[in-house]
């Protein structure tokens, strides 16, 4: 089986419709690879898992970073 990787602008309706038509054909399997998380989602995940650090002031922050 051959593998083809497509990168396209999801806002382009013509390309989106073409991809949808290809997916409906028999014998074509689609794998969606998730994109990398953006910084907001990463920060929110760190907040929820407790991976945040606090510092009293700038000197304390620098001291923590140098540990």
Phi and psi in degrees as a GROMACS rama.xvg file:
@    title "Ramachandran Plot"
@    xaxis  label "Phi"
@    yaxis  label "Psi"
@TYPE xy
-89.5641  151.745  UNK-2
-119.611  133.123  UNK-3
-124.96  132.638  UNK-4
-108.171  127.12  UNK-5
-116.093  134.536  UNK-6
-121.238  128.026  UNK-7
-150.019  162.469  UNK-8
-81.5887  114.383  UNK-9
-66.6286  -12.9065  UNK-10
-81.3014  -15.5122  UNK-11
-79.139  108.58  UNK-12
-67.8603  -32.6414  UNK-13
-65.4176  -47.1637  UNK-14
-65.5379  -41.4987  UNK-15
-60.4833  -42.0837  UNK-16
-67.0638  -37.9633  UNK-17
-63.3444  -43.6322  UNK-18
-63.4429  -41.7554  UNK-19
-61.9913  -38.8926  UNK-20
-66.6274  -40.7689  UNK-21
-63.4681  -39.4848  UNK-22
-64.1839  -32.2168  UNK-23
-73.2766  -15.3744  UNK-24
-70.9437  146.115  UNK-25
-69.3578  144.004  UNK-26
89.6682  -0.137288  UNK-27
-108.495  122.12  UNK-28
-106.476  137.847  UNK-29
-115.342  131.418  UNK-30
-118.892  119.632  UNK-31
-95.4452  118.5  UNK-32
-92.6139  129.777  UNK-33
-74.7625  144.711  UNK-34
-76.0104  162.904  UNK-35
-62.5052  145.24  UNK-36
-66.6264  144.984  UNK-37
-81.3772  171.948  UNK-38
-65.0026  -32.4893  UNK-39
-65.9842  -45.6545  UNK-40
-65.1002  -38.1448  UNK-41
-64.0658  -44.1916  UNK-42
-64.1512  -41.879  UNK-43
-63.3867  -40.2699  UNK-44
-64.6214  -42.0341  UNK-45
-63.6017  -38.2264  UNK-46
-63.5907  -43.8187  UNK-47
-69.7066  -29.3688  UNK-48
-93.3368  -2.45848  UNK-49
76.979  28.2213  UNK-50
-92.3064  31.4812  UNK-51
-106.296  152.808  UNK-52
-122.725  147.987  UNK-53
-118.545  147.768  UNK-54
-132.962  146.04  UNK-55
-71.2102  -40.9585  UNK-56
-156.484  -171.53  UNK-57
-63.9853  -39.3312  UNK-58
-64.1806  -40.5766  UNK-59
-64.873  -39.2893  UNK-60
-61.3408  -47.08  UNK-61
-63.2219  -40.6457  UNK-62
-61.939  -41.5714  UNK-63
-65.8297  -38.6357  UNK-64
-68.5174  -31.0856  UNK-65
-84.3811  -7.16618  UNK-66
